[in-house]
Amino acid sequence: MPTIDDVARLAGVSKMTVSRVLNNSGYVKESTYKRIQQAISDLKYRPNMVARGLVTGRMHTLAHVMLDIDDMIHSGINKGFEEECYKRGYNVLVCDANGKNRESKYINMIIDKKIDGAIFHHLDISEEQVEKMTAAGVKCVLIDNEYEIQNTSNIVTDNYYGGQLAAEHLIKLGHTKIGCLYGVLNRPERPDSEIDYIDTFQFNIWRERTRGFCDALKAHGLEINNDYFYQGDGTMEHGIRLARQTMNRIISMEDRPTAIYCENDVMAMGALNALLKLKLDLPGDMAIVGHDGLSIVDNLYPRLTTVVQPTYQIGKLAAKMLIDLIENESEVSNVKLSPFLRVGEST
């Protein structure tokens, strides 16, 4: 394997000059720069990134730690994050932290391997964990963390506004009796050993979406009928099961809802599936609005109306914020992004 000494010898320069070109640091004459680049090409030289990282103090690697790699919303975030990192010369390490022990082990790994920084998405990262990473020189950005942590950059989507958008859309279409399929709002009163990891946090997202939805109904003088509200767990399977269990009862109600807001697209797809199996007309018999804007819903028929989170933009923004923290020691920033409504055929 060619070495940096071989490159310097072929280009007729010092090893230090080659190092300046490789690390993009210090002045090098254009003619000299071109000779070094030609030598690198002729020798097919590849720098030792580990050794380079030891010298510069940076590995040019960032981590994306997410709740569940199977969750479709993470793919949009990761696409934007990875593309921006690639453009800025950083590698990306993807970590599936679906478990408290795995989350802690990933943080230790990020510190031990001297990863430059990490984004944490849909998790419950604590102040102590952030302080541990900061002390080790690791920068981090939180996305939709369960709690906002002071002096830590974070990105959140306006879930309250998203709930409002869903309600306002259905109200404008003339619906006055609107139901809601929501996620878990509070921590279950059971030992941690009996609770799935995901059910020990993420309540704030559901609470904000529900609050925005209910406030919009109240603002229009509409009744919040508890018989129209059903708690799901955020999964498609539960959406299907819940819809099948409840739709027969709902459509036989004398005073039934004519529309349902599902607080994520996965539950909405499950509900839509069950309603079609019951031979109901959508949106004639029942209108459905989802939330998240997953790309898969564009392939459904009827195409789902949904409140869209700009996941790709969130990923790109997270990368920019994180790299600016690493390279420029930029200020901590807190960003709230607004969702928007994409109207399909389910309303």
Backbone torsions as a table, in degrees:
resi	resn	phi	psi	omega
1	MET	NA	130.3	178.0
2	PRO	-64.6	149.1	-179.5
3	THR	-113.3	172.5	177.5
4	ILE	-62.6	-29.9	176.1
5	ASP	-64.0	-39.3	178.7
6	ASP	-64.3	-40.8	178.7
7	VAL	-62.9	-45.9	-178.9
8	ALA	-62.2	-40.7	-178.0
9	ARG	-66.0	-44.3	-177.7
10	LEU	-68.4	-35.7	-179.1
11	ALA	-83.0	-12.6	179.5
12	GLY	71.9	36.9	-180.0
13	VAL	-133.8	175.4	177.8
14	SER	-79.8	160.2	176.4
15	LYS	-62.0	-35.1	179.6
16	MET	-62.2	-38.5	179.9
17	THR	-66.9	-41.4	176.2
18	VAL	-60.8	-41.7	179.6
19	SER	-61.2	-38.3	178.7
20	ARG	-62.2	-40.6	179.5
21	VAL	-67.5	-45.2	-178.1
22	LEU	-63.2	-36.8	-176.7
23	ASN	-97.5	2.3	179.3
24	ASN	52.8	46.6	-177.9
25	SER	-133.8	133.6	178.9
26	GLY	84.1	162.4	-176.0
27	TYR	-84.7	135.9	173.5
28	VAL	-136.8	131.1	179.4
29	LYS	-58.1	147.1	-176.5
30	GLU	-59.5	-41.1	-179.5
31	SER	-64.8	-39.7	178.1
32	THR	-66.9	-42.1	179.3
33	TYR	-57.6	-44.7	-178.5
34	LYS	-65.7	-38.9	178.3
35	ARG	-63.0	-42.1	-179.5
36	ILE	-66.2	-43.7	179.1
37	GLN	-62.5	-38.1	178.4
38	GLN	-66.7	-40.0	178.4
39	ALA	-64.0	-41.8	177.7
40	ILE	-59.7	-42.8	-179.4
41	SER	-67.7	-45.4	-177.9
42	ASP	-62.8	-39.5	-178.1
43	LEU	-85.3	-9.1	-174.1
44	LYS	54.7	44.0	-177.9
45	TYR	-75.9	135.0	174.1
46	ARG	-125.2	122.7	-178.7
47	PRO	-66.2	146.5	174.6
48	ASN	-75.6	105.6	-173.2
49	MET	-67.3	-32.0	179.0
50	VAL	-65.6	-48.1	179.3
51	ALA	-63.7	-39.5	178.8
52	ARG	-62.7	-39.7	179.3
53	GLY	-64.9	-36.4	178.8
54	LEU	-65.9	-34.0	-179.9
55	VAL	-75.4	-47.5	-174.5
56	THR	-84.4	-17.9	-176.8
57	GLY	82.2	8.0	179.1
58	ARG	-136.2	141.5	-179.3
59	MET	-99.5	-3.9	-176.9
60	HIS	52.2	42.7	176.8
61	THR	-133.8	134.0	178.8
62	LEU	-123.0	151.9	-179.9
63	ALA	-110.9	142.8	171.0
64	HIS	-115.1	104.0	-178.4
65	VAL	-99.9	118.8	-175.2
66	MET	-124.8	164.3	-177.0
67	LEU	-68.2	-47.2	-173.7
68	ASP	-152.1	114.6	-175.8
69	ILE	-64.3	-20.5	178.4
70	ASP	-79.9	-15.2	-179.1
71	ASP	-70.0	121.7	-173.0
72	MET	-63.4	-25.7	-178.1
73	ILE	-67.4	-25.5	-178.8
74	HIS	-71.8	-25.5	-177.7
75	SER	-66.4	-38.4	177.8
76	GLY	-65.9	-42.8	177.5
77	ILE	-60.9	-47.1	-175.8
78	ASN	-66.1	-35.1	179.5
79	LYS	-62.8	-48.1	178.4
80	GLY	-64.5	-40.4	-179.9
81	PHE	-64.3	-48.1	-176.5
82	GLU	-65.8	-40.2	-178.4
83	GLU	-65.2	-41.7	179.1
84	GLU	-68.8	-39.1	178.2
85	CYS	-63.4	-43.0	179.7
86	TYR	-61.3	-42.5	179.8
87	LYS	-62.4	-32.5	-177.3
88	ARG	-95.1	5.9	175.1
89	GLY	84.1	26.1	179.7
90	TYR	-114.8	143.2	172.0
91	ASN	-86.8	157.2	-178.1
92	VAL	-122.1	131.6	175.2
93	LEU	-109.4	120.4	-177.9
94	VAL	-96.9	129.3	-175.7
95	CYS	-125.6	126.2	178.3
96	ASP	-96.9	101.5	-173.2
97	ALA	-97.9	48.5	-177.1
98	ASN	-81.5	67.7	-179.8
99	GLY	159.1	140.4	-175.7
100	LYS	-60.2	-41.0	-179.6
101	ASN	-66.1	-38.7	180.0
102	ARG	-66.5	-39.5	178.6
103	GLU	-58.0	-48.1	-179.5
104	SER	-65.0	-39.9	-179.8
105	LYS	-66.2	-37.4	178.5
106	TYR	-65.1	-40.1	179.1
107	ILE	-63.5	-42.1	177.0
108	ASN	-63.3	-40.1	179.4
109	MET	-64.6	-41.9	179.0
110	ILE	-60.0	-40.8	179.1
111	ILE	-70.6	-47.6	-175.5
112	ASP	-64.1	-37.3	-177.3
113	LYS	-90.6	6.6	176.2
114	LYS	57.4	39.6	172.9
115	ILE	-63.6	137.6	-172.7
116	ASP	-67.8	-35.0	-177.2
117	GLY	-171.7	171.4	-177.2
118	ALA	-151.1	149.4	166.9
119	ILE	-108.5	144.2	-179.8
120	PHE	-122.2	121.7	-171.7
121	HIS	-118.5	128.4	176.7
122	HIS	59.5	41.7	-178.3
123	LEU	-122.7	-174.3	179.4
124	ASP	-124.0	58.3	-179.1
125	ILE	-68.2	134.7	-175.7
126	SER	-95.5	165.1	177.3
127	GLU	-61.8	-38.0	-179.9
128	GLU	-63.6	-39.5	179.6
129	GLN	-66.6	-40.3	177.5
130	VAL	-63.3	-44.0	179.5
131	GLU	-62.2	-37.4	178.4
132	LYS	-62.5	-44.2	179.2
133	MET	-69.2	-41.4	-179.8
134	THR	-60.4	-42.6	179.3
135	ALA	-62.5	-26.9	179.5
136	ALA	-92.6	3.3	177.9
137	GLY	84.5	14.7	-179.7
138	VAL	-94.9	125.0	176.9
139	LYS	-87.3	151.9	178.9
140	CYS	-147.3	153.5	174.0
141	VAL	-129.0	131.9	179.5
142	LEU	-101.1	138.4	177.3
143	ILE	-120.2	120.6	179.3
144	ASP	48.7	44.1	175.6
145	ASN	-68.2	154.0	-177.4
146	GLU	-58.7	-39.0	178.5
147	TYR	-130.0	146.2	174.7
148	GLU	-76.4	135.5	-179.4
149	ILE	-112.0	128.8	-178.3
150	GLN	-61.6	147.3	177.3
151	ASN	59.1	29.2	176.8
152	THR	-134.3	128.9	179.8
153	SER	-65.2	135.4	178.8
154	ASN	-146.8	153.5	176.3
155	ILE	-123.4	129.7	175.0
156	VAL	-129.3	151.4	170.3
157	THR	-96.7	148.7	-176.1
158	ASP	-79.3	84.8	-177.5
159	ASN	-67.5	-32.8	177.2
160	TYR	-61.4	-47.7	179.7
161	TYR	-63.9	-35.5	177.5
162	GLY	-60.9	-43.3	176.3
163	GLY	-62.7	-39.3	176.7
164	GLN	-62.2	-44.8	180.0
165	LEU	-56.5	-44.9	-178.8
166	ALA	-61.4	-46.8	-179.4
167	ALA	-64.9	-46.1	-178.2
168	GLU	-59.9	-40.1	-179.9
169	HIS	-62.2	-46.6	-178.6
170	LEU	-67.8	-36.9	178.5
171	ILE	-65.1	-41.2	178.6
172	LYS	-63.0	-28.1	178.3
173	LEU	-80.7	-1.2	176.5
174	GLY	99.4	2.9	179.6
175	HIS	-77.4	134.6	177.7
176	THR	-121.0	-13.0	179.4
177	LYS	-119.8	97.3	-169.9
178	ILE	-122.1	129.4	178.2
179	GLY	-98.3	177.2	-176.8
180	CYS	-148.4	131.0	172.8
181	LEU	-108.6	107.6	-170.5
182	TYR	-116.5	168.8	179.8
183	GLY	-90.7	-172.7	-177.9
184	VAL	-71.6	123.2	-173.8
185	LEU	-92.1	-24.0	-177.0
186	ASN	-141.7	153.2	-179.4
187	ARG	-61.9	130.1	178.0
188	PRO	-61.3	145.0	-179.1
189	GLU	-88.8	69.7	178.4
190	ARG	-142.7	160.3	177.2
191	PRO	-60.1	148.9	-179.2
192	ASP	-55.9	-33.6	-177.7
193	SER	-64.0	-20.3	-179.0
194	GLU	-100.9	3.8	-176.1
195	ILE	-116.3	132.9	174.1
196	ASP	-60.9	146.0	-177.5
197	TYR	-51.5	-45.7	-176.6
198	ILE	-63.4	-25.5	-178.2
199	ASP	-86.3	7.3	177.3
200	THR	-97.2	-0.5	177.4
201	PHE	-159.5	-163.2	-178.3
202	GLN	69.6	22.8	179.2
203	PHE	-78.2	-29.8	-174.9
204	ASN	-62.6	-38.9	179.3
205	ILE	-59.2	-49.6	-177.9
206	TRP	-67.2	-40.2	-179.0
207	ARG	-62.8	-42.2	-178.6
208	GLU	-67.6	-40.9	178.3
209	ARG	-65.4	-41.5	179.4
210	THR	-66.7	-41.5	-179.0
211	ARG	-64.4	-43.8	179.0
212	GLY	-62.9	-41.6	179.3
213	PHE	-62.4	-49.6	-177.9
214	CYS	-65.7	-40.1	179.2
215	ASP	-63.0	-36.1	178.2
216	ALA	-66.8	-40.2	177.0
217	LEU	-61.4	-46.7	-179.7
218	LYS	-61.1	-41.1	-178.4
219	ALA	-60.8	-26.1	178.9
220	HIS	-99.5	11.3	176.7
221	GLY	71.1	23.4	-178.7
222	LEU	-94.8	148.1	-178.4
223	GLU	-76.6	140.0	171.4
224	ILE	-96.7	101.7	-175.9
225	ASN	-93.9	113.5	-177.3
226	ASN	-59.9	-24.6	178.5
227	ASP	-69.1	-14.1	179.7
228	TYR	-96.2	-1.6	-175.7
229	PHE	-107.2	131.5	-176.2
230	TYR	-135.7	131.3	-179.3
231	GLN	-88.1	124.8	173.3
232	GLY	-107.0	-167.0	176.7
233	ASP	-125.4	13.8	175.3
234	GLY	88.4	-0.8	-175.6
235	THR	-106.0	156.2	179.2
236	MET	-64.6	-41.4	-178.1
237	GLU	-59.0	-42.6	-179.9
238	HIS	-70.0	-35.5	177.3
239	GLY	-59.4	-44.2	178.5
240	ILE	-64.6	-48.8	-177.4
241	ARG	-61.4	-45.6	-178.4
242	LEU	-65.3	-43.6	-179.3
243	ALA	-62.6	-42.9	179.6
244	ARG	-63.3	-38.3	-178.1
245	GLN	-71.3	-31.7	-170.9
246	THR	-106.3	-25.1	-172.9
247	MET	-65.1	-39.2	177.3
248	ASN	-59.4	-40.9	178.9
249	ARG	-69.2	-40.9	-177.3
250	ILE	-64.5	-46.4	-175.6
251	ILE	-71.2	-16.4	176.6
252	SER	-92.0	-5.8	177.9
253	MET	-68.0	141.1	178.5
254	GLU	-66.6	-32.8	-176.1
255	ASP	-122.8	62.1	-171.7
256	ARG	-86.7	157.7	174.6
257	PRO	-70.6	152.8	177.6
258	THR	-107.5	-3.5	-179.5
259	ALA	-152.8	151.5	178.9
260	ILE	-134.8	132.4	171.9
261	TYR	-96.9	116.5	176.1
262	CYS	-98.3	126.3	-168.5
263	GLU	-78.1	3.8	161.0
264	ASN	-152.3	161.8	-175.6
265	ASP	-66.9	-29.6	-178.1
266	VAL	-64.8	-46.4	176.1
267	MET	-65.6	-36.8	179.7
268	ALA	-62.7	-40.7	177.9
269	MET	-64.2	-39.2	177.4
270	GLY	-64.6	-43.2	179.4
271	ALA	-65.3	-42.7	179.9
272	LEU	-61.6	-43.4	178.6
273	ASN	-58.0	-46.5	-178.2
274	ALA	-66.7	-40.1	-179.7
275	LEU	-64.6	-39.5	178.4
276	LEU	-66.3	-36.5	177.7
277	LYS	-67.5	-24.6	176.5
278	LEU	-85.0	5.7	177.8
279	LYS	63.8	29.1	177.0
280	LEU	-85.4	149.1	177.4
281	ASP	-87.7	128.6	176.1
282	LEU	-112.9	127.1	6.1
283	PRO	-95.7	9.3	-175.8
284	GLY	-57.9	-50.1	-179.9
285	ASP	-85.8	-31.7	-179.2
286	MET	-158.0	126.0	176.2
287	ALA	-95.1	146.4	-179.0
288	ILE	-131.1	134.7	171.6
289	VAL	-121.0	131.7	175.8
290	GLY	-101.2	-169.0	-179.6
291	HIS	-153.5	128.1	173.3
292	ASP	133.8	-38.0	179.6
293	GLY	76.8	39.1	177.6
294	LEU	-62.7	142.2	-177.2
295	SER	-62.8	-27.0	-176.6
296	ILE	-64.5	-26.8	-175.9
297	VAL	-70.5	-17.1	176.5
298	ASP	-69.1	-17.2	-178.6
299	ASN	-97.1	1.7	179.4
300	LEU	-83.7	155.7	168.4
301	TYR	-133.1	124.2	-4.2
302	PRO	-67.5	146.1	-179.6
303	ARG	-64.3	135.2	-171.6
304	LEU	-77.8	132.5	166.6
305	THR	-76.2	131.2	-174.0
306	THR	-148.1	152.4	171.9
307	VAL	-86.3	118.8	-169.4
308	VAL	-96.4	127.6	167.7
309	GLN	-90.4	132.4	-178.5
310	PRO	-78.4	73.0	-169.8
311	THR	-62.1	-43.5	-179.4
312	TYR	-59.8	-45.4	179.5
313	GLN	-64.6	-36.7	177.5
314	ILE	-61.1	-45.1	179.8
315	GLY	-62.3	-44.2	179.2
316	LYS	-63.9	-43.7	-179.6
317	LEU	-63.5	-41.3	179.3
318	ALA	-60.5	-41.3	178.9
319	ALA	-64.7	-45.0	179.6
320	LYS	-61.0	-46.0	-179.8
321	MET	-61.4	-43.3	-176.6
322	LEU	-68.0	-44.7	-179.1
323	ILE	-67.2	-36.4	176.2
324	ASP	-64.2	-36.4	176.0
325	LEU	-63.4	-39.4	-177.1
326	ILE	-74.4	-48.5	-170.8
327	GLU	-87.8	-33.0	-172.6
328	ASN	-116.1	2.0	-177.3
329	GLU	51.0	42.6	-176.6
330	SER	-67.0	165.5	180.0
331	GLU	-69.8	150.8	173.0
332	VAL	-63.8	138.4	-179.1
333	SER	-134.4	147.3	177.2
334	ASN	-118.7	124.9	-174.7
335	VAL	-124.9	132.7	173.3
336	LYS	-117.3	120.9	-178.4
337	LEU	-103.0	141.1	-178.8
338	SER	-90.7	135.8	172.4
339	PRO	-79.0	173.2	175.4
340	PHE	-140.5	160.9	-176.2
341	LEU	-93.3	131.1	172.9
342	ARG	-114.7	113.2	-172.7
343	VAL	-84.9	126.4	175.9
344	GLY	-113.8	-148.9	-176.0
345	GLU	-103.1	3.2	-178.7
346	SER	-88.3	-0.4	175.7
347	THR	-131.6	NA	NA
